[in-house]
Structures are given as structure tokens and as C-alpha cells.
Amino acid sequence: MTLLAANFIEELRKTGLNANWVLPDGAEMGPAQPVVTVEGHGRRVTMARAGIEQLMPELTDLRAWADGMDQLLRKDTAGWQPWPYFIDEHKVWV
């Protein structure tokens, strides 16, 4: 796991979320390759490389993004499917 990945996971965990880097060491990061899982409040999302790429501009304030993810995971009833919908969403969530 790279330093950026470790910092990403650490910031998510600081908000109380259970985050795990699931990309195996040395594995190629394909567009739909699962990269990280984030769990909290009875929900789980798995992000693919495309989601990480879309997030890159926001990584300057990673804590703000992690807090936003915490808020998103608090909404509605428990489940395991992604709930925000947007163009090319299938490239972001696995």
C-alpha cells in the first residue's frame, strides 16, 4: 500500500468509518478494480479506480471528504448498494 493509500484509509478511520485498502500489493489498478471498501452505519461501499480518480482533486482536504462519506453512510436504511447516482456511476462503484 502506498503512503497516499495509507493516509486515505487513516483519514476515513479518524471519522469512525471502517476502511480497508483491498487492492493487493503489486496488482494493476484496472478501471473497475476494487480499490477500497468503506463501511459504517450499517452500509458499505466499494470504490473502484475511477472513483479514486474522481476524488483526486478533493484530496487536498481529505478530512472534509471523509466527513462527507460519514454523512452519506448515515442516511436512510442499512444496505450494501451505492445510493448516489450520477453519469458513469458504474465506473466508480463496484
C-alpha positions as CSV (number, residue, x, y, z in Angstrom):
1,M,0.0,0.0,0.0
2,T,1.3,3.4,-0.9
3,L,1.7,6.3,1.5
4,L,-1.2,8.1,-0.2
5,A,-3.4,5.0,0.2
6,A,-2.4,4.7,3.9
7,N,-3.3,8.3,4.5
8,F,-6.6,7.9,2.7
9,I,-7.5,4.9,4.9
10,E,-6.3,6.7,8.1
11,E,-8.5,9.8,7.4
12,L,-11.5,7.6,6.9
13,R,-10.9,5.7,10.1
14,K,-10.5,9.0,12.0
15,T,-14.2,9.7,11.2
16,G,-15.1,6.3,12.7
17,L,-15.5,4.5,9.4
18,N,-14.1,1.1,8.8
19,A,-12.0,1.5,5.7
20,N,-9.8,-1.1,4.0
21,W,-7.5,-0.9,1.0
22,V,-8.4,-4.1,-0.9
23,L,-6.1,-3.8,-3.9
24,P,-3.4,-6.4,-3.5
25,D,0.2,-5.2,-3.3
26,G,1.7,-5.1,-6.8
27,A,-1.7,-5.6,-8.5
28,E,-2.6,-3.5,-11.6
29,M,-5.3,-1.0,-10.8
30,G,-7.8,-1.5,-13.7
31,P,-10.7,0.8,-14.2
32,A,-13.2,-1.5,-12.4
33,Q,-10.7,-3.0,-10.0
34,P,-11.9,-2.8,-6.4
35,V,-9.6,-0.5,-4.5
36,V,-11.1,0.4,-1.2
37,T,-14.1,-0.6,0.9
38,V,-15.7,1.9,3.4
39,E,-18.2,0.6,6.0
40,G,-20.2,2.5,8.5
41,H,-23.7,2.9,9.9
42,G,-24.8,-0.5,8.5
43,R,-23.7,0.4,5.0
44,R,-20.8,-0.5,2.8
45,V,-19.4,0.9,-0.4
46,T,-16.6,-0.4,-2.6
47,M,-14.8,2.1,-4.7
48,A,-13.0,1.3,-7.9
49,R,-10.1,3.2,-9.5
50,A,-12.5,5.5,-11.4
51,G,-13.9,6.7,-8.1
52,I,-10.4,7.3,-6.7
53,E,-9.5,9.3,-9.8
54,Q,-12.6,11.5,-9.5
55,L,-11.7,12.0,-5.8
56,M,-8.1,13.1,-6.5
57,P,-8.9,16.9,-6.8
58,E,-10.6,16.7,-3.4
59,L,-7.7,15.0,-1.7
60,T,-6.3,18.4,-0.8
61,D,-8.8,18.3,2.1
62,L,-9.2,14.6,2.7
63,R,-10.7,15.1,6.1
64,A,-13.6,17.1,4.6
65,W,-14.2,14.2,2.1
66,A,-14.0,11.6,4.9
67,D,-16.6,13.6,6.9
68,G,-18.8,13.8,3.8
69,M,-18.6,10.0,3.4
70,D,-19.5,9.6,7.0
71,Q,-22.6,11.7,6.5
72,L,-23.5,9.8,3.3
73,L,-23.3,6.5,5.1
74,R,-25.6,7.7,7.9
75,K,-28.5,8.3,5.5
76,D,-31.6,6.0,5.1
77,T,-31.8,2.3,5.9
78,A,-29.0,-0.1,6.0
79,G,-27.9,-1.7,2.8
80,W,-24.9,-2.6,0.7
81,Q,-25.7,-0.8,-2.6
82,P,-24.4,2.6,-3.6
83,W,-27.1,5.2,-3.4
84,P,-25.8,8.4,-5.1
85,Y,-26.5,8.3,-8.8
86,F,-24.6,10.2,-11.5
87,I,-23.2,9.9,-15.0
88,D,-20.8,6.9,-15.4
89,E,-21.5,5.8,-11.9
90,H,-20.9,2.2,-13.0
91,K,-17.2,3.2,-13.3
92,V,-17.0,4.4,-9.7
93,W,-18.7,1.8,-7.6
94,V,-18.0,-1.9,-7.8
